[in-house]
Amino acid sequence: MSALQTPSNYLLLSHGNWEAVEALVECSIHQRNKYKGIHGPKPLADHYLTHAQKIGLTVRSISQRTFKLFETSKTRKNNIFLNYKLKEVSDIDWPRARVWAQSFAMEAVPPMNLSAIVQMAKQMRSANNLLMLMDPQNYPCAMAGFGRSTDRYRVINMVYVPRERRGEGIGKELITRMTTYAQKLGYEECLLFSEWEGRRNLYDSTGCKTLGKFVEYDLI
């Protein structure tokens, strides 16, 4: 298996077996790593916590979130959006981006913490990773950002289309443009996480491949 310590000090787990997870726990003890949380496939994350407690570590989860994990797929260009373009959020764009980040948080089920999501948007913007899709009149019609990354993947966060532009295929085009942008930077594909449990998940409708369920535990 493989694992990555993210910039926010979360342990991001990949697929693997029990023995590899246990070896990772013991390696973490040896290196005196203390993570803020664990993110990965639920069976692996659960086993990490169980084994850590079994060998005497005082670590426990104080909250958890469950996600579906999607991988973007190859899509054909849609001629309807040929004159649309993707651009980094500028100083002029930021007030709108901030409002959209707040709307993204409030529309989530359950709603997310407004200040935390706005802070995330600020961090992505400062790293030039917060982008808007502009229509032919150079008017913003959607937003998304890049968060965590691995050698192969970039994670797309905060996909948001305002209500008045939904149903036009803009969400699918945004994901396609973000994936193409990431590939130009040397990544193979993009990953997306969704907490939405309803039938009409945007990422299902855009042809993304479901990889499974992931969990994120906050630790103390």
C-alpha positions as CSV (number, residue, x, y, z in Angstrom):
1,M,0.0,0.0,0.0
2,S,1.0,3.6,-0.1
3,A,0.2,6.6,2.2
4,L,0.7,10.3,2.1
5,Q,1.0,12.9,4.8
6,T,-1.0,15.9,3.4
7,P,-0.1,19.6,4.0
8,S,-3.0,19.7,6.5
9,N,-1.3,16.9,8.5
10,Y,-3.9,14.2,7.6
11,L,-2.7,10.7,6.7
12,L,-4.1,9.8,3.3
13,L,-4.3,6.0,2.8
14,S,-4.3,4.0,-0.4
15,H,-5.5,0.4,-1.0
16,G,-3.5,-2.3,0.8
17,N,-3.7,-5.2,3.2
18,W,-3.9,-5.4,7.0
19,E,-0.2,-6.2,7.5
20,A,0.7,-3.1,5.6
21,V,-1.6,-1.0,7.7
22,E,-0.1,-2.4,10.9
23,A,3.4,-1.7,9.6
24,L,2.4,1.9,8.9
25,V,1.1,2.3,12.4
26,E,4.3,1.1,13.9
27,C,6.3,3.3,11.5
28,S,4.3,6.3,12.6
29,I,5.1,5.5,16.2
30,H,8.8,5.2,15.4
31,Q,8.8,8.5,13.6
32,R,6.7,10.1,16.4
33,N,4.1,11.3,13.9
34,K,0.9,12.7,15.3
35,Y,-1.8,13.2,12.7
36,K,-4.8,15.4,12.8
37,G,-6.8,12.8,11.0
38,I,-7.0,9.8,8.7
39,H,-8.5,9.7,5.2
40,G,-8.9,6.6,3.1
41,P,-10.9,3.5,2.4
42,K,-13.1,2.8,5.5
43,P,-11.8,-0.7,6.2
44,L,-8.2,0.5,6.1
45,A,-8.8,3.6,8.2
46,D,-10.8,1.5,10.8
47,H,-8.0,-1.0,11.0
48,Y,-5.4,1.7,11.5
49,L,-7.3,3.0,14.5
50,T,-8.0,-0.4,15.9
51,H,-4.3,-1.5,15.7
52,A,-3.1,1.8,17.1
53,Q,-5.3,1.4,20.1
54,K,-4.4,-2.3,20.4
55,I,-0.7,-1.5,20.8
56,G,-1.4,1.2,23.4
57,L,-1.7,4.5,21.5
58,T,-4.1,7.0,23.0
59,V,-5.7,7.9,19.7
60,R,-9.4,8.1,18.9
61,S,-11.8,9.7,16.5
62,I,-13.8,12.7,17.5
63,S,-15.8,13.0,14.2
64,Q,-16.1,11.4,10.8
65,R,-17.3,12.0,7.3
66,T,-18.1,9.4,4.7
67,F,-17.6,10.1,1.0
68,K,-18.0,8.4,-2.4
69,L,-14.7,8.6,-4.4
70,F,-14.9,9.2,-8.1
71,E,-12.2,9.2,-10.9
72,T,-12.7,11.5,-13.9
73,S,-13.0,9.8,-17.3
74,K,-12.0,10.7,-20.8
75,T,-14.7,12.8,-22.4
76,R,-15.2,14.3,-25.8
77,K,-15.2,18.0,-26.3
78,N,-18.6,19.6,-26.4
79,N,-18.9,22.2,-29.2
80,I,-21.5,24.1,-27.2
81,F,-18.7,25.2,-24.8
82,L,-15.9,25.9,-27.4
83,N,-15.9,29.6,-26.5
84,Y,-15.8,29.0,-22.7
85,K,-12.5,29.3,-20.9
86,L,-11.0,28.4,-17.5
87,K,-9.2,31.1,-15.6
88,E,-7.6,31.5,-12.1
89,V,-9.7,33.6,-9.7
90,S,-8.3,37.1,-9.6
91,D,-8.7,40.0,-7.1
92,I,-11.7,41.2,-9.0
93,D,-13.3,37.7,-9.0
94,W,-12.7,37.0,-5.3
95,P,-15.9,38.6,-3.9
96,R,-18.0,36.4,-6.2
97,A,-15.9,33.4,-5.4
98,R,-16.3,34.0,-1.7
99,V,-20.1,34.1,-2.0
100,W,-20.1,31.0,-4.1
101,A,-17.9,29.2,-1.5
102,Q,-20.5,30.2,1.2
103,S,-23.3,28.9,-1.0
104,F,-21.4,25.6,-1.6
105,A,-21.1,25.2,2.2
106,M,-24.8,26.0,2.9
107,E,-26.1,23.7,0.1
108,A,-24.1,20.7,1.3
109,V,-25.9,17.9,3.1
110,P,-25.3,18.3,6.0
111,P,-24.2,22.0,5.7
112,M,-20.5,22.6,6.1
113,N,-18.8,25.2,8.3
114,L,-18.9,28.5,6.4
115,S,-15.7,30.0,7.7
116,A,-13.7,26.7,7.1
117,I,-14.9,26.5,3.5
118,V,-14.1,30.2,2.8
119,Q,-10.7,29.6,4.4
120,M,-10.2,26.6,2.1
121,A,-11.1,28.8,-0.9
122,K,-8.6,31.4,0.2
123,Q,-5.9,28.8,0.5
124,M,-6.6,27.4,-3.0
125,R,-6.7,30.9,-4.4
126,S,-3.3,31.8,-2.8
127,A,-1.8,28.7,-4.5
128,N,-3.5,29.7,-7.9
129,N,-5.6,26.6,-7.6
130,L,-9.1,28.2,-7.5
131,L,-10.6,28.6,-11.0
132,M,-13.7,29.9,-12.7
133,L,-15.3,28.8,-15.9
134,M,-16.1,31.9,-18.0
135,D,-18.8,32.0,-20.7
136,P,-18.4,33.6,-24.1
137,Q,-19.4,37.0,-22.6
138,N,-16.5,36.6,-20.2
139,Y,-18.9,36.2,-17.3
140,P,-18.2,33.6,-14.6
141,C,-20.6,30.7,-14.6
142,A,-19.0,28.0,-12.4
143,M,-16.1,27.5,-10.0
144,A,-13.9,24.7,-8.7
145,G,-10.5,24.3,-7.1
146,F,-7.6,21.8,-6.7
147,G,-6.9,20.5,-3.3
148,R,-4.7,17.5,-2.4
149,S,-2.6,15.7,-4.9
150,T,-0.6,12.5,-5.4
151,D,1.9,11.6,-8.1
152,R,-0.9,10.5,-10.4
153,Y,-4.0,12.5,-9.3
154,R,-5.2,15.9,-8.4
155,V,-8.3,16.2,-6.2
156,I,-11.0,18.6,-7.5
157,N,-12.8,20.4,-4.7
158,M,-15.6,22.8,-4.3
159,V,-17.4,22.2,-7.6
160,Y,-20.1,24.9,-7.7
161,V,-22.6,26.0,-10.4
162,P,-25.0,28.9,-9.4
163,R,-28.6,27.9,-9.4
164,E,-29.5,30.0,-12.4
165,R,-27.0,28.2,-14.6
166,R,-27.8,24.6,-13.6
167,G,-29.2,22.1,-16.1
168,E,-27.1,23.5,-18.9
169,G,-24.2,20.9,-18.7
170,I,-21.9,23.5,-17.2
171,G,-20.9,21.2,-14.3
172,K,-19.8,18.5,-16.6
173,E,-17.8,21.0,-18.7
174,L,-16.2,22.4,-15.6
175,I,-15.0,19.0,-14.5
176,T,-13.7,18.2,-18.0
177,R,-11.8,21.5,-18.2
178,M,-10.3,21.0,-14.7
179,T,-9.2,17.5,-15.7
180,T,-7.6,18.7,-18.9
181,Y,-5.9,21.5,-17.0
182,A,-4.5,18.9,-14.5
183,Q,-3.3,16.7,-17.3
184,K,-1.3,19.6,-18.8
185,L,0.4,19.8,-15.4
186,G,1.5,16.2,-15.6
187,Y,-1.3,14.4,-13.7
188,E,-3.1,11.4,-15.2
189,E,-6.6,12.0,-13.9
190,C,-8.5,13.8,-11.2
191,L,-10.3,12.5,-8.1
192,L,-13.6,13.9,-6.7
193,F,-15.2,13.3,-3.3
194,S,-18.9,13.6,-2.7
195,E,-21.0,13.2,0.5
196,W,-24.2,13.4,-1.6
197,E,-26.2,10.2,-1.0
198,G,-29.1,11.0,-3.3
199,R,-29.8,9.6,-6.8
200,R,-28.7,12.5,-8.9
201,N,-25.1,12.8,-8.1
202,L,-23.3,15.3,-10.5
203,Y,-20.3,13.0,-10.8
204,D,-22.4,10.0,-11.7
205,S,-24.1,12.0,-14.4
206,T,-20.9,13.3,-15.9
207,G,-19.5,9.8,-16.5
208,C,-17.0,9.6,-13.6
209,K,-16.0,6.2,-12.4
210,T,-17.0,5.3,-8.8
211,L,-13.9,3.9,-7.0
212,G,-15.6,3.2,-3.6
213,K,-16.4,4.7,-0.2
214,F,-13.8,6.7,1.8
215,V,-13.9,8.0,5.3
216,E,-12.2,10.9,7.0
217,Y,-11.7,10.7,10.8
218,D,-10.6,13.7,12.9
219,L,-8.3,12.5,15.7
220,I,-7.3,13.6,19.1
